[in-house]
Amino acid sequence: MSEKTYRVGQWQITRIPEIDLYFDPAGLIPEWDESVLGEEAAPIIEPTRENGGSRLKAPVHSWLVRSESCRFLVDTGVGNGRQRTFAPFANLQTDYFDRLRAEGLNPNELDFVLCTHMHTDHVGWNTRADGGKWVPTFPNARYVWGRVDGAVARHPRFHQGPTAGVFEDSVEPIIEAGLFDEIEPGPFAPIDGVTFHSTPGHSPGHLAISLQSRGEEAFFGGDVLHHQVQVLRPEWNSAFCEDAEPARASRLWALGHAADSNALYFGVHLGGSSVGRVKRMGDRFTWIHE
């Protein structure tokens, strides 16, 4: 069954699912406490639960963005056949690639891959295994990521612990093929209407992406949010945020930007459709599922 396609100006935006993870609420958001939330929390949280149970669904996916003249992906999931220390990401064999083709995408016709950051579940399908080595999955695309996270990915510390192997199998082959662009935040001229925004905290150089077209905006938040409850409580970080205070500041900025521009917000790990709008309620925010 084909995924729902959203339209923002000239662009069509479709989710390409890879896997679903499930967490106890405090395992995903350590400060989780529903007793301090208002009445509006229930309809926001319920669609994100695992079949109505207590655990929270946290998907991993890409966003395929298309117009008549340009095709790009935002983030590329975990990838198949990776050696990873986090068991749910280890040695996957999913039909992600087939799902891309089912949406009518020829991998040779992709123009860009935009990476919000360099964590394993956002850069995996940058490459695929071929003849015992890792090769670019999209050989005619330019792969774009932030200069800060690019530097972090080259550092020896990145090659240990939960990020071990990510540089070697998902980043280095792109660099060796000369297909990458490391950028600073700001407008991205090759794609009309795209702007990268500095949103550090989850990772040192995390970038969010806005796409404006015909008076409308899509906002790709990457891992600024891991769950919609953080719209109600922006001070609640996820268990995966590397630097707490910058993560909170980036989240507040992103929520304000999305609310004030009436952007359609596209998340990566948000349960339900992963798509919604952020609205102001006095000095707070709320979420409306789309």
N, C-alpha and C positions, 0 to 999 in steps of 0.2 A: 504494500500500500504506500503510495507516495505521500511524503510529508506535506503539511500545509505550507503554501507559499505566501509570504507577506509582500506587500507592495509599498515602497517608499519612493515617491517621485517616479523617476524612470527605472528604478531598480526593483528586481525580484529577489527575495531573500528566502532561502530554504534551509532547514536544518538537515544535516547529514549525521544521523546517530551512529555512535560507535558502541559504547557500553553504558550500563547503569550501575552505580554504586549505591549502597544503602548504609546509613549511619544512625546510631542512636543520637538524638538531638544534641546532647552534651558532647558527643564525640566529634560532631561537626562544628558546633558553636559552643565552646566551653562555658560561657555565661548564660546559656539558655535557661530561661525561667518564664514559663507562660503565665505564672501568677501575676507578673508585673505588667503584662500587656493589656491593652484595651480591648473592647468588644470587636473592633475591626480585625483583630488578629486571626480569628478562627477561619473566616473565608479566604484569607491569604495563605494560611498554613495548610489547610486540609488538602488542597489539590497537590501538595508536594509530598504527602505521605505515601508510604508503600501500601497500595491497595487498602487505604483506610486504616492501616495499622499505626503503630507508634513510631516506627523508623521513618527516616526521611530519605527520599530518593534524590540522588545527586548524579545527574547524567554527565556523560562526556561526549562532546560532539563538535562538529565544525558548522560554520555558516557559509553556505554557497551564495554568492552575491553576483547577479547577472543583469546586464543591460544589453542592448542590441550590439554594442561595440566593445564590451569589456566583461571579463569573467574573473572573479577572484574568490579565494577562500580566506576566512578569518579563523585562524588556529586549525591544527590538524590532528588533534587527538593523541592517542598513545602509540598506535601502530602495531603491526603484527610481529611476532617473533623476537621481542626485545627481552633482554636479561635485565630485570628490575628487582630492587629490594622490596618494593611494595607489592605484595602478592597479587592483588587484583589487576596489576598492570603487567605481570610477568608472562611472557610466552603466549600472548593473545593470538587467537586465530579467528578474526571476525570477518564479516562480509562488508565492511566499510567501503572498500574499493568498488564492490558491486553496487552498493547504494549510490555512490557517486555516478556510476554509469547509468543507473536506472533513472537518475534525474536528467539524463541527456548530456552529461559532461564527458567529453573525450579528454583524458588527462593531458594529451599533447596540445590541447587548445586553451588551457588555463593560462591567464596572463600574469597573475600575481598570487602569492601566498603572503598574507599579513599575519605576523605572529605578535600577539599581545605581550608575551614573555616566553622565557626559554625553559619552562618546566616540562617534565616528561609527557604530561597529558595535553600539551598544546603544540608540540612540534613533531610528534611521532611519525605521522604520515608525510612529513617532509621527504622521507626516503622510503624505499622498499628494497627487499632483498632480491638480488639478481646475480646468479652465478657465484655465490659465496661472498658477495660484497654488497655494501649499501650504495644505492644509486638514487638520484633525484626522482621522486615519483612523478613530478611535473616538469619535464626537461626543458620546456620552453617558457616557463614562468620565472619571474624575478621574485626571490624570497626576501621579505622585508622584515627587519626587526630593529629594536632600539640599540643604540651604541653602548649604553650602560650594560644592559643584559648580555650583549655580545661579548663585552670585556669580562663580565662575570663568568660566562660559559667557558672562556679560555683559561680561567684560573684553576690551579691544581685542586683547590678545595671543592670545585664543582664536580670533579671527577671521583668524588667519594660520597658515601652515604646514599641518601635517596635519589640524588641526581647522577649517580654513577652510570656511565654508559651513554648518557643522553648526548653529550657533545660528540662522542665518537661515532654513534650510529645515526644521529638525526640532524646534526649541525655541520660537523666537519666535512661530510661529503658534498654539502651545498657550497661551502667555502671553496673546496678543492675544484669544484666545477665552475667557479666564478659566477654563480647565479644569485649572489646575495647583495643586498644593500643595507648597510647599517646607518640608521638615521637618528637625528635629533627630533624632539617633539615639534610639531608645527604642521602646516599644510603639506600634503603629499601630491605634488603637481601632476605626476603621471595619471592620477585618477581624479577627475574633476569632482570637487566637493568633499574629498577625504582629508581629515585632519587627525594627526596623532596627538594625544594629550598625556602629559606626564602624570602618572598616578602611582607613585612608588609606595612600597609598604609590603604588599604581598610578596613581591620580589623587588630587588633594588632599582630596577629600571622598567618596571611594569608600565605599559602604555595602554590607554583606552583609545578607541577609535570612533570618531563621528563621521557620518556620511550624510551630506545635505543635498537635496535635489527637489526642485520645484516647490520650495517653501516647506518641505517636510524634512525630518531628520531621523536617521537610525543611529543608535548609540550602542556600540559593542563594548561592554564593560569588562570583558575578560574575567579576572578573579578579584575585581573590586568587591563583588558580592559573591558569596557562596550559597546564600539562601535569602529569600525575600524577607525573613524576619529582621534582617539587618537594615532594611528600609525603615522599619519601625524603631529599631534600636541600632543606629549607626555606630555606636560605641562598642558594640559586640563584634569582636574580631573572630575570624574562623580559626580553627586549630592549625591552619596551614600558612597563616600570615607570618612573614619573617620579621617584620619590624612594626611593632604595635602602633605607636603614635602616628608615623606616616601613613599606615594603612587606614587608620580612622580618619585622618585629614583628607586622604584621597577619596574615601567613601563619601564623606560629606560634600566634597566638591562635586563628585560625579552625580550624586543624587540631586543636588541643586541645579546642576547643568541640565540633567535629563528633565527635571520638573519645569524649569523655566523655558526650555525650548520645546516642551511637549513632545520630546523624542520618544520613539518606540525603542524600548530598551531590550537588547538581545544579550542574554546571559549565556554562560557555558554550563555551570553546575546547578542552575536554578531548577527546582522541580516543576511539575506541570509542563506547560509549553515552553518554559524558559523565556517567554516574551511578555512584556507588560509595559505599563506606563507608571511613572513616579509622579505623585501629586503632592502638593503642599497642603498641610492641615495646620494652619497657624504657624508655629515654629517647628513643626514636625513634618514627617513625610508619611505617605501611605502608598500602597501598591495596588494596581488594578491589573489582573490577569487579562491577557489577550489570547 
